[in-house]
Amino acid sequence: MGAFLVLLLWIASIVLFLWIWSDATDRHGQSIGCLWALAVLALGPIAIIAYFIFGRSND
C-alpha cells in the first residue's frame, strides 16, 4: 500500500510539473514557463502554492 501511495504522489508531481510549465508558457511566454517549472522542480509544494497565488494572474 505504501509503494502505491509513493507511486501516486510521484505521478501527480510529474503531471503538476508539466501542467504548470505549459500553463505558464501559454500565459507569460517560454522564459517564464521554464522558470516556474524549475521552481516547482526545486521547491516542490511551496512553488506549486506560489504559482496558484502569483503565477496565474493575467497581467
Buried (B, 14 or more C-beta within 10 A) or exposed (E): EEEEEEEEEEEEBEEBBEBBBEBBBEBBEEEEBEBBBEBBEEEEEEBBEBBEEEBEEEE
